[in-house]
Amino acid sequence: MKQADFIKSIIILNKGMYKNNLTVEEIGLPLEGSTKNFRADIYDINIRESKVTIFEVKSSKQDFDIDFKKGKYLNYLLYCDYLYFCVHIDLYKYVNSMLFENTDEINETNKNIGIYIIDDTGLFKCMKKAKKSEFFNLKENEIDSIINKVNTQLKYRYYKIHENKFKEYKKQLFN
């Protein structure tokens, strides 16, 4: 399993198992008037608290640097209340210094971003709590689009979990 997939699995196990959370991976975000394709690695909707959190998974310095230099991660703040980078514990110091200590690269918005670490045992720990995004303000059509994507992801996940049962049932019906 790739490190990024391992990290996503840990986030889904920790966030997606709560009865008030809808947690999906790789969800496309609608950027009005943009031809760019943005995907949130993990999109978590906490229904009880009415909050949306995006977890952006970075598995290497190069992976982080590509998004960081382009400022791509700042677009995610338009689609969530809270944004977290999730990295392996070995990458934490680097990501933390780039976001909060490197004065040449710091964007004032970075102070709103949080960081979670994951280690090889599955530890999932918040190292820096994110602050609520002041940019999150979805239009009704964007909300509908995201809800449809979340719904599709959840149906697909349910199917994958029960795929063997469905195949067995189909075999029994037609044999």
Secondary structure, 3 states (H helix, E strand, C coil): CCHHHHHHHHHHHHHCCCCCEEEEEEEEECCCCCCCCEEEEEEEEECCCCEEEEEEEECCHHHHHHHHHHCHHHHHHHHCCEEEEEEEHHHHHHHHHHHHCCCCCCCHHHHHCEEEEECCCCCEEEEECCCCCCCCCCCHHHHHHHHHHHHHHHHHHHHHHHHHHHHHHHHHHHC
